[in-house]
Each structure stands twice: as C-alpha cells, then as structure tokens.
Amino acid sequence: MLDDIIQERIKKREALLAAGKDPYPAAVARTQTAISALRHFFVWSLLRKRISVAGRVMGKRAQGGVMFLDLKDESGKIQIVANKKQIADFALWKETIDIGDFLSVTGTLFKTKKGEKSIKAETLVMAAKSLRPLPATWYGFHDEEERLRKRYLDILFNPEVKEMVEKKARFWNAVRTFLLTRGFLEVETPVLEVLPGGADARPFVTHHNALDMDVFLRISMGELWQKKLMVAGFEKTFEIGRQFRNEGMDAEHLQDYTQMEFYWAYADYEKGMKLVEELFKSVALQAFGTLKFTIGEFSVDLGKSWERYDYRETVKKHTGIDILSATLPEMEAKLHELKVPYDKKGFNITRAIDNLWKYCRKQIAGPGFLTGVPVEVSPLAKKVASDPKLTQRFQVIIAGSELGNGYSELNDPVDQEERFNAQMKLRAEGDEEAQMKDEDFVEALQYGMPPTCGFGMSERVFSFLMNKSARDTQIFPLMRPKKEEK
C-alpha cells in the first residue's frame, strides 16, 4: 500500500516536470509568515496587498472549481483558497498537490463566507514535492522507538515536542547569557585528547590517521584545559559543548550530550555554590517561567532556601555506614543488604562509597548542595584544611539526583600528582573509570594556578526540569540501526 502511494506521487512529480514546473526549486517567493499575515489581516485585506507565504500543506479539500488548503509554517497555519478562475493550470495543481507538499502561494487576504481569514491564491508554486505520505494518525502512534527514530515527524505533529526543542534552546541561551553578563569568557577546548581528563568515566576511542595514533573523545568540558587558562592568566572562563562517555544508557544518562563548565579564579566552593544557586534560578525563570517543578515523585521549589547535605552524615543516616571508618567488606555487605546493584569489575572502596551515596541521594528532594565529599571520590578537588579526608566539593541535588558538580580546584601540583598516581593504581586493578595521569597538566600546575572554583552541569538539568528522560529531551537521540535491532 505504501509503495503504491509513493509510486503515485512519483507520477505527480513527473507530471509537474512535464508541465515545465520544477518540483524542487532552489528558491520560492515568501514575503510573510502565516502568523504575520493574520496579524496584519485587517489593513492588508483593505489595501488588497499582495503577499507571498510558504509552508507545508497539512490539509486539502476540493469542491468543484475551488480548492482549500491548510498551509503551515513554523509560525502557524493559514487557509489558502485557490479558484480555477484565478489559477493557471488549476487542474494540474488540483491533481498534483498532496498533503505534505511544500508550497509557495501569492495572493491577497480575504474572509470566506464562513468568516475564516484566508489567502485568495493568484499563483501556486511547488516548493518541494513530498513522495512519502505523512502519518494519518500520529497522535495514536505509540511506538517509542519509531517516534524517536522519526523525530522530525514527532516535532511536526506534536506541539509539545516542538516547544521542548525551543525551550531547550532558551535554556542554554539563558546559561550563556548569565555567565557572559557576569564577566565570564566563552572558550573552546579540544574535543580530541591524547588523555581523557577531568572526570571519572570510560572514554570513546578513535584513531587519528594523520598522526597515526589513538585519541579519546573528551569526557569533560575541557576541565584541565580551562584550568590551564587559569595558569595563563584568564580569571573567568566557560564552555558549552558536546562531550562523550562510553557508558551505560538509562533515563538519566547519555553517551553524547551537551555540558557546561565554568572556572572562576580567586573563588572557592562557597562562592561557587552562591553563583550556581543564582544560575539555576535565573535559567529556570528564563526558560520555563517558574521556579516550581514536579519531577518524578518530587515537588521541587528552586526559589526556596537551598539546603546543605553532608556526605558522611547523609550516608550514615540512611545506611548506618560511616564511610570514613568502615571497611570495604562492611560496605559491600551493606550494598547486598540494601539490594543495590553494582559493577563488580574493578570494585574498590571508591566505588563502594559512591554506590552507597547514590542509594541515599534518591531519597532527597532538594534543592540543595552535597558537601563534605571524601577525597577518595574527588581526585581534582582541594582538601578541607580542618579535615584532609574530605574535599571542598559540592554537588547540586534535585529530585534524588546530582545535577551539577563543582569544587575548589586542586592547585597543589605535588598533591595532584599523588592523586593521579592513586587513580592509576585503581586503573591497574581494573577500575576503567579511574582517571589517567596527565603529566602535562601537572607541569602546568607547577607554574602556578590561582585559587579557582570550577563547576559543571549537563543537559540532564534540562531533562529533569522538563520531567522527562534525558533521551526524550534530545532532539535526535542515538538509535540502533533497524537492521541490527533484535
């Protein structure tokens, strides 16, 4: 059936060509959008002003020598009335125009007998002939995989998805504007790295043909590069871009996503928390127009006073485990008791602490900041002077999840090298997410880096505020090819 429809439309394409009409011209007339035509309807209809609109045909009704078309562009929809008395080759257009075609229409504004504001067509031009029919009942199309695979149709037929795309653009523009107005400089750092640094994650590996060596796709938004810029004398930088982590997929995690990180010289994590709270509130208002959100089972008010959650006390409260004194076997026994799944490959005390915390955070609504994070899980953060087992690190906690990570950056080159060495030992023991040692970064720190606060957040923040999965809020999520689906 579908093949028959496609073949029929191909014949219509051929009919247009035979009549000397290009079904895919490089340009067509367009002076107004559908909405601007309707907004100026009263004056332009009185003046009989000739205008040109262009868009996709979303409805077609023919009654004898009159054809009614619903034309939709990004701004909205307007009705077109084509009469055989005004339109040359009316019979050809009536036969060849299908729902889904892109059309350019020139004419004047008027009201039909039923009072609908419309355009009385004088000329019709095919802008792009569609060969495949649009879904007739898209709202009843519930196959999630197919909906994401054909996202362009999802956007076309679902106003909520279109609004999500626009809202996501406002979200990142709001982040950028917030930082720019506070004196931060936007920078670009390498996507391909010799060593993946700045985070605990498994990288993607690719081969650089010109240099004949393997390189990694970055797993952070240029963290070590931006800190080198602090060494170079810049005091406020940020980057918004794509980063990649070759890890599992779930409702909160993706492998290819947008991240923002900023670095602020002469600021510590206390100043960082204050700025981040302001950032979240500002962005939420600009992108969503509210500070109150329903996220899963949580009701979150970003406008209220943000709380502080001590890492050690929170884990102890919910599990009875003191992470600073408990042994690895004790932690592992507790994970079994709590029925928390974890990856046994390369399992160590760092992963045990992290898994215990993740169990606890799911019970916290927020908004607030996690503080008092152990040094074992923070290889790039400064230690707390009064307790060197802890670091000056903070994480944004909202609706049971971490939606941002920041700290007073470690700028002691000796301490940094020791922690890199400890991370390399973990890698040797099988922990693929432990960080690699970056000798160049240690060397840069040896020249001196001022006290600096860094913070990063990903598009997961947007997905949480939308109360949707991270995958669903990507415009075109990565999909397995159909032939490989099982």
Buried (B, 14 or more C-beta within 10 A) or exposed (E): EEEEEBEEBEEBBEBBEEEEBEBEEEEBBBEBBBBBBBEBBEEBBEEEBBBBBBBBBBEBEEEEEBBBBBBBBEBBBBBBBBBBEEBEBBEBBBBBBBBBBBBBBBBBBBEEEEEEBBBBBBBBBBBBBBBEBBBEEBEEBEEEEBBBBBBEBBBBBBEEBBEBEEBBEBBBBBBBEBBEEBEBBEBEBEBEBBBBBBBBBBBBEEEEEEEEEEBBBBBBBBBBBBBBBBBEEBBBBBBBBEBBBBBEEEBBBBBBBBBBBBBBBEBBBEEBBEBBBEBBBBBBBBBBEEBEBEBBEBEBEBEEEBEEBBBBEBBBEBBEBEBBEBEBEBBBEBBEEBEBEBEEEBBBBBBBBBBBBBBBBEEBBBBBBBBBBBBBBBBBBBBBEEEEBBBBBBBBBBBBBBBBBBBBBBBEBEBBBEBBEBBBEBBEEEBBBBBBBBEEBBEBBEEEBEBBBBBBBBBBBBBBBBBBBBBBBBBEBEBEEEEEEE
